[in-house]
Amino acid sequence: MTVLGVDIGTSSGKGVLVDEDGTVLRTATRPHTVSRPTPGHVEMDSRVWWDEFVSLAHELLAPGTVVDAVGVSGMGPCVALADDTDTPLHPAILYGVDTRATAQIARLNAELGRDAVLRRCGSLLSTQAVGPKIAWLAEHRPDVAARARRLYMPSSYLVNRLTGRYVLDHHSASQSVPLYDSNAQDWYRPWARRIAPDLELPPLRWPGDIAGQVTADAAAATGLPAGIPVVTGTIDAWSEALSVGAQHTGDLMLMYGSTMFLINTVSERLLVPELWSTVGALPGTRSLAGGMATSGVITDWLRDLLGEGDPDALLAEAEASGAGARGLLMLPYFAGERTPVADPDARGVIAGLTVEHTRGDLYRAALEATAFGVRHNVEAMRAAGADIRRVVAVGGGTRGGLWTRIVSDVTGLEQEIRTVTLGASYGAAFLAASAIGETDIDSWNPVRERVAPDTGLRSRYDDLYDLYLRLYPATRDIGHALARHQRATAKAPPA
């Protein structure tokens, strides 16, 4: 058995070919960029998702390669609206990093009731939610809304192009607040009709369900065999969690990527305004999740700003800087912040700068800032009643070791790192393999190492974390004023 897994992430599309034992046979990557036409707007042309899938498939499928099933995943929740011929009508509006719909969030809260949304949907309306972004399009692009008939996210768009089926997984739907009833685990049509009356809501499947088979047209385009099954797939973070076995009650996954994502598998629905309560990737499971708006995005920005193409060089300099970055403290709110702050107008801060600080100090402060953000989310989860028994790290940021060590030192949590840390594309491949045979992720992807906290650094990081928590309220009003200034001086978004 050989399976193909493809993930469309924020900064790249990734593909992996995996055999029945979980061995990675080939990998391929297609870097891409998102569009930021004006402050708060983060978009991507959804047609690129299919182009990248086709390109990845051709690279991975060497002559004679036999593929038995396909798995897909992607960033989300996104809003990619299409007409009744599945033609995209507008660039896809990305997940919580896109903060354009603040006015629509306020309006829908007033109309539907903030507490009513939380009780029915499991999460509050936020920049992560799908409904306000659809409402934004209805107000600002009525021509698009009038023609829109279907809602896609990267995984469901790929499924449609591969199989012709229009479906969405339950987990992605549960992040489509306020369109999905988390209790009934179905679309909540009264609110869906209110926000998007002409939209045909996709039939719901679980991520590991077979959505359909590769069509003759898709086979011709990709080189895949016609007729092989394609699983429904899901949002990348949940696929990442599956890829490293973080799917049992008490497991917490930390995803080190362009953004930092946290998923705790819980035994019951926990309702807390600061976090997201969703259905899990597997039937019968529930999740309590959090997400930072930036993490790897900041380190990428610093590398570009400093003109350093070698991340290892900056990591070495950050290592030499030492705990506390020689008195620098950063707020990582460079694109607003998602959980637990829920403030799209929050802004990044670098406090304590002197002319003696080096680029290694800046890089260290960025890594420590994301670690403080992880601790903030973990504390919010525990306050909500979450039971965190095991922490599993995954993603590109686990390479090199420094970032994971800093997170363990700041949080006091031991992290487990599996042999394969490719992430969502590997999780998509695992779902595909599970759909056609018996598989076990612990056999596929055993533990490689554990990262334990340095208890000698705990006191220093406790002091810095206290300053971190105080820095946001101390600078919030200034950050909000600057956010308003940024919007006022930005060019208008293109039609």
TITI-411308 format. One record per residue (C-alpha): chain; residue number from 1; x, y, z. Coordinates in steps of 0.05 Angstrom, whole numbers, plus 5000, padded with zeros to 4 digits. Layout:
(node 'A' NUM (X Y Z))
...
//
This chain:
(node 'A' 1 (5000 5000 5000))
(node 'A' 2 (5025 5069 4982))
(node 'A' 3 (4988 5134 4997))
(node 'A' 4 (4996 5206 4977))
(node 'A' 5 (4985 5263 5027))
(node 'A' 6 (4983 5336 5008))
(node 'A' 7 (4975 5397 5053))
(node 'A' 8 (4964 5469 5031))
(node 'A' 9 (4994 5512 5086))
(node 'A' 10 (5003 5587 5096))
(node 'A' 11 (5073 5590 5067))
(node 'A' 12 (5076 5528 5023))
(node 'A' 13 (5043 5467 4994))
(node 'A' 14 (5074 5401 5017))
(node 'A' 15 (5067 5331 4990))
(node 'A' 16 (5090 5264 5017))
(node 'A' 17 (5089 5193 4990))
(node 'A' 18 (5085 5141 5046))
(node 'A' 19 (5085 5065 5046))
(node 'A' 20 (5043 5018 5088))
(node 'A' 21 (5092 5020 5146))
(node 'A' 22 (5093 5095 5150))
(node 'A' 23 (5161 5102 5116))
(node 'A' 24 (5168 5167 5078))
(node 'A' 25 (5187 5150 5006))
(node 'A' 26 (5189 5220 4976))
(node 'A' 27 (5172 5291 4996))
(node 'A' 28 (5162 5355 4956))
(node 'A' 29 (5148 5427 4972))
(node 'A' 30 (5121 5487 4934))
(node 'A' 31 (5133 5553 4970))
(node 'A' 32 (5081 5607 4961))
(node 'A' 33 (5063 5674 4990))
(node 'A' 34 (4997 5701 5014))
(node 'A' 35 (4971 5769 4992))
(node 'A' 36 (4964 5826 5043))
(node 'A' 37 (4931 5880 5001))
(node 'A' 38 (4916 5924 5061))
(node 'A' 39 (4927 5919 5137))
(node 'A' 40 (4884 5863 5165))
(node 'A' 41 (4870 5830 5097))
(node 'A' 42 (4905 5763 5085))
(node 'A' 43 (4884 5727 5021))
(node 'A' 44 (4905 5674 4971))
(node 'A' 45 (4882 5655 4902))
(node 'A' 46 (4849 5587 4913))
(node 'A' 47 (4866 5565 4842))
(node 'A' 48 (4939 5560 4865))
(node 'A' 49 (4919 5503 4912))
(node 'A' 50 (4901 5458 4854))
(node 'A' 51 (4960 5480 4812))
(node 'A' 52 (5006 5462 4870))
(node 'A' 53 (4972 5394 4881))
(node 'A' 54 (4982 5377 4807))
(node 'A' 55 (5055 5398 4809))
(node 'A' 56 (5069 5360 4874))
(node 'A' 57 (5036 5298 4847))
(node 'A' 58 (5078 5298 4784))
(node 'A' 59 (5142 5305 4825))
(node 'A' 60 (5124 5251 4875))
(node 'A' 61 (5096 5200 4827))
(node 'A' 62 (5157 5171 4793))
(node 'A' 63 (5144 5124 4734))
(node 'A' 64 (5116 5058 4760))
(node 'A' 65 (5092 5087 4827))
(node 'A' 66 (5026 5057 4849))
(node 'A' 67 (4983 5099 4894))
(node 'A' 68 (4924 5068 4931))
(node 'A' 69 (4892 5129 4965))
(node 'A' 70 (4898 5204 4972))
(node 'A' 71 (4894 5247 5035))
(node 'A' 72 (4889 5323 5037))
(node 'A' 73 (4891 5379 5089))
(node 'A' 74 (4900 5454 5089))
(node 'A' 75 (4901 5518 5129))
(node 'A' 76 (4835 5540 5157))
(node 'A' 77 (4782 5558 5169))
(node 'A' 78 (4782 5597 5104))
(node 'A' 79 (4728 5629 5061))
(node 'A' 80 (4735 5612 4988))
(node 'A' 81 (4669 5626 4953))
(node 'A' 82 (4653 5595 4885))
(node 'A' 83 (4594 5598 4837))
(node 'A' 84 (4551 5539 4817))
(node 'A' 85 (4605 5515 4768))
(node 'A' 86 (4657 5515 4824))
(node 'A' 87 (4693 5575 4794))
(node 'A' 88 (4726 5617 4849))
(node 'A' 89 (4696 5686 4855))
(node 'A' 90 (4744 5722 4902))
(node 'A' 91 (4812 5708 4933))
(node 'A' 92 (4804 5661 4992))
(node 'A' 93 (4800 5699 5058))
(node 'A' 94 (4847 5663 5106))
(node 'A' 95 (4836 5642 5178))
(node 'A' 96 (4846 5684 5241))
(node 'A' 97 (4905 5722 5212))
(node 'A' 98 (4855 5760 5169))
(node 'A' 99 (4823 5811 5215))
(node 'A' 100 (4779 5850 5166))
(node 'A' 101 (4711 5830 5194))
(node 'A' 102 (4713 5864 5262))
(node 'A' 103 (4651 5906 5246))
(node 'A' 104 (4613 5844 5224))
(node 'A' 105 (4633 5808 5288))
(node 'A' 106 (4604 5864 5329))
(node 'A' 107 (4540 5866 5288))
(node 'A' 108 (4528 5791 5291))
(node 'A' 109 (4542 5790 5365))
(node 'A' 110 (4488 5842 5374))
(node 'A' 111 (4439 5806 5329))
(node 'A' 112 (4450 5734 5352))
(node 'A' 113 (4473 5744 5423))
(node 'A' 114 (4545 5732 5444))
(node 'A' 115 (4528 5680 5497))
(node 'A' 116 (4479 5645 5450))
(node 'A' 117 (4535 5637 5398))
(node 'A' 118 (4582 5608 5450))
(node 'A' 119 (4530 5558 5475))
(node 'A' 120 (4509 5534 5406))
(node 'A' 121 (4575 5537 5369))
(node 'A' 122 (4626 5524 5424))
(node 'A' 123 (4667 5586 5406))
(node 'A' 124 (4654 5660 5403))
(node 'A' 125 (4654 5701 5340))
(node 'A' 126 (4726 5721 5327))
(node 'A' 127 (4774 5734 5270))
(node 'A' 128 (4778 5658 5264))
(node 'A' 129 (4704 5652 5249))
(node 'A' 130 (4676 5640 5179))
(node 'A' 131 (4609 5675 5186))
(node 'A' 132 (4633 5747 5195))
(node 'A' 133 (4679 5740 5134))
(node 'A' 134 (4621 5718 5091))
(node 'A' 135 (4582 5777 5118))
(node 'A' 136 (4640 5823 5101))
(node 'A' 137 (4638 5799 5029))
(node 'A' 138 (4563 5810 5027))
(node 'A' 139 (4572 5882 5049))
(node 'A' 140 (4635 5900 5011))
(node 'A' 141 (4630 5854 4950))
(node 'A' 142 (4556 5844 4938))
(node 'A' 143 (4570 5822 4867))
(node 'A' 144 (4610 5763 4895))
(node 'A' 145 (4558 5746 4948))
(node 'A' 146 (4502 5747 4896))
(node 'A' 147 (4537 5695 4853))
(node 'A' 148 (4566 5653 4909))
(node 'A' 149 (4535 5583 4917))
(node 'A' 150 (4590 5542 4949))
(node 'A' 151 (4640 5549 5006))
(node 'A' 152 (4709 5518 5002))
(node 'A' 153 (4771 5511 5044))
(node 'A' 154 (4837 5484 5017))
(node 'A' 155 (4822 5411 5034))
(node 'A' 156 (4751 5411 5008))
(node 'A' 157 (4772 5449 4945))
(node 'A' 158 (4824 5395 4929))
(node 'A' 159 (4772 5341 4943))
(node 'A' 160 (4725 5374 4893))
(node 'A' 161 (4778 5380 4840))
(node 'A' 162 (4799 5307 4850))
(node 'A' 163 (4730 5275 4857))
(node 'A' 164 (4677 5325 4835))
(node 'A' 165 (4646 5319 4905))
(node 'A' 166 (4625 5379 4946))
(node 'A' 167 (4636 5361 5019))
(node 'A' 168 (4667 5390 5082))
(node 'A' 169 (4692 5355 5145))
(node 'A' 170 (4658 5363 5212))
(node 'A' 171 (4718 5394 5245))
(node 'A' 172 (4725 5450 5193))
(node 'A' 173 (4650 5461 5197))
(node 'A' 174 (4656 5468 5273))
(node 'A' 175 (4703 5527 5262))
(node 'A' 176 (4653 5559 5214))
(node 'A' 177 (4621 5599 5271))
(node 'A' 178 (4562 5613 5274))
(node 'A' 179 (4540 5567 5218))
(node 'A' 180 (4551 5500 5255))
(node 'A' 181 (4516 5473 5317))
(node 'A' 182 (4570 5440 5359))
(node 'A' 183 (4519 5403 5401))
(node 'A' 184 (4478 5374 5343))
(node 'A' 185 (4542 5367 5300))
(node 'A' 186 (4506 5394 5240))
(node 'A' 187 (4496 5460 5203))
(node 'A' 188 (4452 5509 5241))
(node 'A' 189 (4410 5531 5182))
(node 'A' 190 (4372 5590 5215))
(node 'A' 191 (4437 5627 5225))
(node 'A' 192 (4468 5602 5160))
(node 'A' 193 (4408 5628 5121))
(node 'A' 194 (4412 5694 5157))
(node 'A' 195 (4485 5705 5138))
(node 'A' 196 (4489 5670 5070))
(node 'A' 197 (4418 5655 5045))
(node 'A' 198 (4440 5633 4976))
(node 'A' 199 (4498 5589 4997))
(node 'A' 200 (4491 5514 4988))
(node 'A' 201 (4521 5485 5051))
(node 'A' 202 (4566 5425 5037))
(node 'A' 203 (4546 5356 5062))
(node 'A' 204 (4587 5338 5124))
(node 'A' 205 (4636 5280 5131))
(node 'A' 206 (4690 5261 5181))
(node 'A' 207 (4762 5275 5160))
(node 'A' 208 (4778 5201 5150))
(node 'A' 209 (4715 5185 5110))
(node 'A' 210 (4723 5171 5036))
(node 'A' 211 (4695 5231 4999))
(node 'A' 212 (4698 5200 4930))
(node 'A' 213 (4744 5172 4877))
(node 'A' 214 (4794 5205 4831))
(node 'A' 215 (4758 5223 4766))
(node 'A' 216 (4785 5210 4697))
(node 'A' 217 (4798 5285 4687))
(node 'A' 218 (4835 5290 4753))
(node 'A' 219 (4875 5228 4736))
(node 'A' 220 (4896 5258 4670))
(node 'A' 221 (4918 5323 4704))
(node 'A' 222 (4955 5292 4762))
(node 'A' 223 (4981 5224 4741))
(node 'A' 224 (4941 5190 4796))
(node 'A' 225 (4903 5126 4779))
(node 'A' 226 (4829 5139 4765))
(node 'A' 227 (4782 5108 4815))
(node 'A' 228 (4826 5108 4877))
(node 'A' 229 (4794 5136 4941))
(node 'A' 230 (4804 5207 4967))
(node 'A' 231 (4790 5221 5040))
(node 'A' 232 (4752 5283 5062))
(node 'A' 233 (4811 5314 5100))
(node 'A' 234 (4811 5371 5149))
(node 'A' 235 (4847 5434 5174))
(node 'A' 236 (4922 5427 5177))
(node 'A' 237 (4931 5434 5252))
(node 'A' 238 (4885 5375 5265))
(node 'A' 239 (4920 5335 5211))
(node 'A' 240 (4986 5352 5245))
(node 'A' 241 (4959 5326 5311))
(node 'A' 242 (4940 5260 5279))
(node 'A' 243 (5009 5255 5247))
(node 'A' 244 (5042 5251 5316))
(node 'A' 245 (4990 5212 5353))
(node 'A' 246 (4962 5271 5394))
(node 'A' 247 (4891 5246 5392))
(node 'A' 248 (4877 5218 5462))
(node 'A' 249 (4845 5254 5520))
(node 'A' 250 (4897 5296 5555))
(node 'A' 251 (4943 5303 5494))
(node 'A' 252 (4966 5373 5475))
(node 'A' 253 (4995 5385 5407))
(node 'A' 254 (5041 5444 5395))
(node 'A' 255 (5048 5461 5321))
(node 'A' 256 (5111 5501 5306))
(node 'A' 257 (5096 5535 5240))
(node 'A' 258 (5082 5603 5210))
(node 'A' 259 (5033 5609 5267))
(node 'A' 260 (5034 5571 5333))
(node 'A' 261 (4974 5526 5344))
(node 'A' 262 (4954 5486 5405))
(node 'A' 263 (4903 5429 5407))
(node 'A' 264 (4883 5395 5472))
(node 'A' 265 (4839 5333 5464))
(node 'A' 266 (4786 5336 5518))
(node 'A' 267 (4733 5288 5544))
(node 'A' 268 (4676 5337 5541))
(node 'A' 269 (4658 5403 5509))
(node 'A' 270 (4691 5460 5548))
(node 'A' 271 (4663 5529 5536))
(node 'A' 272 (4711 5585 5548))
(node 'A' 273 (4708 5653 5512))
(node 'A' 274 (4783 5660 5505))
(node 'A' 275 (4793 5594 5467))
(node 'A' 276 (4760 5552 5413))
(node 'A' 277 (4718 5491 5430))
(node 'A' 278 (4710 5447 5368))
(node 'A' 279 (4694 5376 5348))
(node 'A' 280 (4757 5334 5337))
(node 'A' 281 (4786 5303 5275))
(node 'A' 282 (4760 5234 5295))
(node 'A' 283 (4687 5216 5309))
(node 'A' 284 (4669 5223 5382))
(node 'A' 285 (4727 5268 5400))
(node 'A' 286 (4727 5341 5424))
(node 'A' 287 (4782 5393 5423))
(node 'A' 288 (4799 5456 5461))
(node 'A' 289 (4845 5496 5417))
(node 'A' 290 (4884 5560 5415))
(node 'A' 291 (4924 5595 5362))
(node 'A' 292 (4974 5652 5358))
(node 'A' 293 (4970 5698 5298))
(node 'A' 294 (5045 5696 5287))
(node 'A' 295 (5105 5655 5308))
(node 'A' 296 (5149 5630 5250))
(node 'A' 297 (5123 5690 5211))
(node 'A' 298 (5163 5735 5259))
(node 'A' 299 (5228 5695 5252))
(node 'A' 300 (5220 5695 5176))
(node 'A' 301 (5208 5771 5179))
(node 'A' 302 (5271 5780 5221))
(node 'A' 303 (5313 5738 5174))
(node 'A' 304 (5289 5779 5115))
(node 'A' 305 (5299 5844 5152))
(node 'A' 306 (5369 5825 5174))
(node 'A' 307 (5388 5798 5105))
(node 'A' 308 (5407 5730 5134))
(node 'A' 309 (5386 5672 5091))
(node 'A' 310 (5414 5619 5137))
(node 'A' 311 (5367 5605 5196))
(node 'A' 312 (5421 5563 5230))
(node 'A' 313 (5466 5624 5236))
(node 'A' 314 (5413 5664 5273))
(node 'A' 315 (5395 5604 5316))
(node 'A' 316 (5468 5599 5338))
(node 'A' 317 (5469 5673 5355))
(node 'A' 318 (5404 5667 5393))
(node 'A' 319 (5432 5608 5432))
(node 'A' 320 (5492 5651 5451))
(node 'A' 321 (5447 5708 5473))
(node 'A' 322 (5422 5666 5531))
(node 'A' 323 (5357 5662 5569))
(node 'A' 324 (5323 5730 5572))
(node 'A' 325 (5355 5756 5507))
(node 'A' 326 (5400 5803 5548))
(node 'A' 327 (5340 5842 5574))
(node 'A' 328 (5296 5844 5512))
(node 'A' 329 (5222 5827 5515))
(node 'A' 330 (5176 5821 5455))
(node 'A' 331 (5101 5818 5446))
(node 'A' 332 (5090 5773 5385))
(node 'A' 333 (5026 5808 5364))
(node 'A' 334 (5052 5827 5295))
(node 'A' 335 (4986 5810 5261))
(node 'A' 336 (4939 5822 5320))
(node 'A' 337 (4929 5763 5366))
(node 'A' 338 (4881 5705 5367))
(node 'A' 339 (4878 5667 5433))
(node 'A' 340 (4873 5681 5490))
(node 'A' 341 (4878 5756 5477))
(node 'A' 342 (4827 5759 5419))
(node 'A' 343 (4850 5827 5397))
(node 'A' 344 (4858 5839 5322))
(node 'A' 345 (4885 5909 5335))
(node 'A' 346 (4940 5886 5382))
(node 'A' 347 (5009 5903 5356))
(node 'A' 348 (5079 5877 5365))
(node 'A' 349 (5125 5909 5416))
(node 'A' 350 (5200 5902 5428))
(node 'A' 351 (5215 5929 5497))
(node 'A' 352 (5283 5943 5527))
(node 'A' 353 (5323 5957 5464))
(node 'A' 354 (5391 5990 5469))
(node 'A' 355 (5446 6003 5418))
(node 'A' 356 (5484 5945 5449))
(node 'A' 357 (5433 5892 5430))
(node 'A' 358 (5450 5846 5372))
(node 'A' 359 (5410 5810 5320))
(node 'A' 360 (5419 5746 5360))
(node 'A' 361 (5385 5781 5419))
(node 'A' 362 (5327 5801 5374))
(node 'A' 363 (5320 5731 5347))
(node 'A' 364 (5322 5701 5417))
(node 'A' 365 (5269 5751 5440))
(node 'A' 366 (5224 5729 5383))
(node 'A' 367 (5231 5655 5401))
(node 'A' 368 (5218 5671 5475))
(node 'A' 369 (5157 5714 5457))
(node 'A' 370 (5124 5655 5423))
(node 'A' 371 (5141 5612 5483))
(node 'A' 372 (5107 5662 5529))
(node 'A' 373 (5047 5661 5483))
(node 'A' 374 (5045 5585 5488))
(node 'A' 375 (5047 5590 5564))
(node 'A' 376 (4991 5641 5563))
(node 'A' 377 (4947 5593 5522))
(node 'A' 378 (4965 5533 5566))
(node 'A' 379 (4945 5571 5628))
(node 'A' 380 (4879 5591 5596))
(node 'A' 381 (4866 5518 5577))
(node 'A' 382 (4880 5494 5648))
(node 'A' 383 (4836 5548 5677))
(node 'A' 384 (4780 5523 5632))
(node 'A' 385 (4786 5453 5660))
(node 'A' 386 (4832 5421 5609))
(node 'A' 387 (4874 5362 5631))
(node 'A' 388 (4942 5365 5598))
(node 'A' 389 (4979 5300 5609))
(node 'A' 390 (5025 5295 5548))
(node 'A' 391 (5053 5347 5501))
(node 'A' 392 (5073 5329 5429))
(node 'A' 393 (5111 5378 5385))
(node 'A' 394 (5108 5379 5309))
(node 'A' 395 (5125 5424 5251))
(node 'A' 396 (5186 5456 5220))
(node 'A' 397 (5203 5495 5283))
(node 'A' 398 (5221 5431 5319))
(node 'A' 399 (5284 5426 5278))
(node 'A' 400 (5347 5454 5309))
(node 'A' 401 (5325 5444 5380))
(node 'A' 402 (5331 5514 5408))
(node 'A' 403 (5259 5535 5399))
(node 'A' 404 (5230 5473 5431))
(node 'A' 405 (5278 5478 5489))
(node 'A' 406 (5258 5550 5501))
(node 'A' 407 (5184 5531 5501))
(node 'A' 408 (5197 5475 5551))
(node 'A' 409 (5238 5521 5595))
(node 'A' 410 (5185 5576 5594))
(node 'A' 411 (5124 5530 5605))
(node 'A' 412 (5155 5476 5648))
(node 'A' 413 (5127 5423 5601))
(node 'A' 414 (5164 5364 5573))
(node 'A' 415 (5153 5356 5498))
(node 'A' 416 (5152 5292 5458))
(node 'A' 417 (5180 5294 5387))
(node 'A' 418 (5164 5239 5339))
(node 'A' 419 (5210 5210 5286))
(node 'A' 420 (5172 5243 5229))
(node 'A' 421 (5156 5317 5240))
(node 'A' 422 (5132 5333 5170))
(node 'A' 423 (5065 5350 5199))
(node 'A' 424 (4999 5358 5162))
(node 'A' 425 (5017 5324 5097))
(node 'A' 426 (5039 5262 5136))
(node 'A' 427 (4975 5265 5176))
(node 'A' 428 (4935 5269 5111))
(node 'A' 429 (4972 5207 5086))
(node 'A' 430 (4956 5171 5151))
(node 'A' 431 (4882 5187 5143))
(node 'A' 432 (4885 5159 5072))
(node 'A' 433 (4919 5096 5095))
(node 'A' 434 (4869 5087 5152))
(node 'A' 435 (4811 5093 5104))
(node 'A' 436 (4834 5031 5065))
(node 'A' 437 (4868 4988 5118))
(node 'A' 438 (4889 4979 5190))
(node 'A' 439 (4942 5029 5212))
(node 'A' 440 (4972 5052 5278))
(node 'A' 441 (5005 5120 5284))
(node 'A' 442 (5050 5097 5341))
(node 'A' 443 (5079 5043 5295))
(node 'A' 444 (5082 5091 5237))
(node 'A' 445 (5115 5147 5275))
(node 'A' 446 (5149 5128 5341))
(node 'A' 447 (5178 5177 5392))
(node 'A' 448 (5248 5201 5374))
(node 'A' 449 (5265 5246 5433))
(node 'A' 450 (5237 5283 5493))
(node 'A' 451 (5253 5355 5510))
(node 'A' 452 (5253 5367 5585))
(node 'A' 453 (5252 5437 5617))
(node 'A' 454 (5314 5464 5650))
(node 'A' 455 (5289 5476 5721))
(node 'A' 456 (5347 5523 5734))
(node 'A' 457 (5317 5574 5686))
(node 'A' 458 (5246 5572 5714))
(node 'A' 459 (5254 5630 5762))
(node 'A' 460 (5283 5676 5709))
(node 'A' 461 (5228 5658 5659))
(node 'A' 462 (5174 5666 5712))
(node 'A' 463 (5197 5738 5723))
(node 'A' 464 (5199 5752 5648))
(node 'A' 465 (5130 5720 5638))
(node 'A' 466 (5102 5766 5691))
(node 'A' 467 (5130 5826 5652))
(node 'A' 468 (5102 5796 5587))
(node 'A' 469 (5032 5793 5616))
(node 'A' 470 (5038 5865 5640))
(node 'A' 471 (5067 5892 5575))
(node 'A' 472 (5004 5881 5533))
(node 'A' 473 (4955 5921 5577))
(node 'A' 474 (5008 5974 5587))
(node 'A' 475 (5015 5985 5511))
(node 'A' 476 (4945 5964 5487))
(node 'A' 477 (4917 6034 5477))
(node 'A' 478 (4979 6057 5439))
(node 'A' 479 (4976 5995 5396))
(node 'A' 480 (4903 6006 5380))
(node 'A' 481 (4917 6079 5362))
(node 'A' 482 (4973 6058 5316))
(node 'A' 483 (4929 6004 5284))
(node 'A' 484 (4877 6058 5268))
(node 'A' 485 (4932 6101 5238))
(node 'A' 486 (4957 6042 5196))
(node 'A' 487 (4887 6031 5168))
(node 'A' 488 (4877 6105 5154))
(node 'A' 489 (4943 6111 5115))
(node 'A' 490 (4937 6044 5078))
(node 'A' 491 (4914 6041 5006))
(node 'A' 492 (4844 6016 4995))
(node 'A' 493 (4839 5941 4978))
(node 'A' 494 (4830 5924 4905))
(node 'A' 495 (4761 5910 4878))
//
